[in-house]
Amino acid sequence: MIRVLCVGKIKENYLKELIDDYRKRIRKYHDLEIIEVKDENSLESERDSLKKHFKNNEFRIALCIEGKSLDSREFAKMIDETFVKYPCLTFIIGSSLGLHEDIKNACNLKISFSKLTYPHGLFRGLLLEQIYRSFKINNNETYHK
């Protein structure tokens, strides 16, 4: 199971369409669940909302600017190797406030997609695209160039 745990809802239809497209593509390879928690006014409230969705025996990845940078092949390898040891891989996306340090510390890994800041919905689409790309790479299928 792949879970994307994120703060906030997507409002823009074009981003919903992008996310839904990659959600369908990923489901051909693996179960995918997207969990949205309410966008709050404090990191502490968001932390508490996110922690309610933590599961035992999951591999948690905080998506944050200070995380490790991976290329697409390294990202695919990380996903492939993680599923050998864990039944669930959970990616955590914070709000415009970021992620509380407690959330980052509760994660097995921190990944940065860039030092740039992205709009929340666009980043969610980018994450799903990279997850999809990972399955294509790991299955030696054409898509990745």
N, C-alpha and C positions, 0 to 999 in steps of 0.2 A: 504494500500500500504506500502510495505517495500522498502526503498531505501538504497543503499550502495553508499555513495559518497566518492570517494577515489582519491588520488593523484597518478598518474602514471598508466602505462599499464602493463599487464602481458605478459612477453616475452616467458617464458618457457612453452612448450606444455603440460608437465605433470601437471603443475599447472592449465593451462587453462582447462584441462580435469576434474580435481578435482572440480574446480569452476563451470563448466558447469553441472557436475553431481548433485551437491547440488542445483544449480539453478533450475534444472528440478524437483528435489524432493520437494523443497519449493513451487514451482508454483502449486502443487497439493492442497496446503492449502491457499496460499495467493499470490497476485500479487507481483512481485519482479522486481526492476529496479536497475541496476548497472550503475553508472555514473562515468566516469573517466575524471579527469582534468589533464592538462599537468604538468609534473614534472618540477618545476622551480628551479632557483638558490637562491631564497629567500623566506622566510616565508611570507613576505608581498605580493608577487605575488601569491603565493599559496592561501593565505587568500582571496584575491580578486577573484580568480577563483572559489574557493569553495562557497563564499557568493553569487555568481551569481545564484547558484542552490538552494538556500534556498527558502522554501515556507512558506506561512502563514499557521497557524494551523497545523504545524508538530511538532512532539516531536523529538528533536535532541539529539543524544548521541555521545559524543566525546570518541573515543577509545584511551586512553592515560595511561601511566604508573602510574600517580598519581590518577587515578580513583578508584572507589569502586570495590572491588573484590566480585564476586557473584559465587555461585555454579550453576550447571545446572538447578536445580529446582527453585532457586531464579531468574535466568535469564528468565526462562519460565514464571514465575509469573509476572515479570516486563513487558514482552511483552503482556501478556494477559490483565493486568490491564491498560496498556497504550492505547490499542485499544478501551477501553471503553470511553476514553476522546478525543482521537486524531485519525483522519482518516489515518494519515501517520506517520510512524516511520522511521527516517533517522539516519543511523549509519555513522559516519565520520572517515575515516582512513587517517592519514597524510602520508607524505613522510619520507625519512630517516632523514629529518630535524625536524620532529615532526609536531605538530600543533601550529599555532599562538595562542597566548593568547586570541585574539579577537574571534577566532572560539570557543575555549573552553568556554569562557564566554557567547557565544551566544547559548550554549547547555543547555538542561534541566537536563542532567545527564552526568557524566563522569564515564566510566567503564574501569577497567584494567583487562586484561585476565591473566596477570602475571607480575612480575617484570623483567622477561626475555625480551630480544629484539628478535623479529622474523623478518625474511625476509617478505617484503610486500606481495608478492603473497601467501606465505604459510599462513600468518595471515588472508588474505581474505578468504582462504579456511576454516580455523578454525572458523572464524565468521559465515560463511554460514552453517557449520556443526552444530554449536550451535543453530542457528536459526531453522534449520530443527529439531534438537533434541527437541527444545522448543515446536514445534507444535505436535510432537509425545507425549511429556509429557502432554501437555494441552488437548490432545484428548484421553488420557489414552490408547495409542497404544503401542505395544511392540517395543522396540528399546533401550530405556534408561535402563541402568542397574545400 
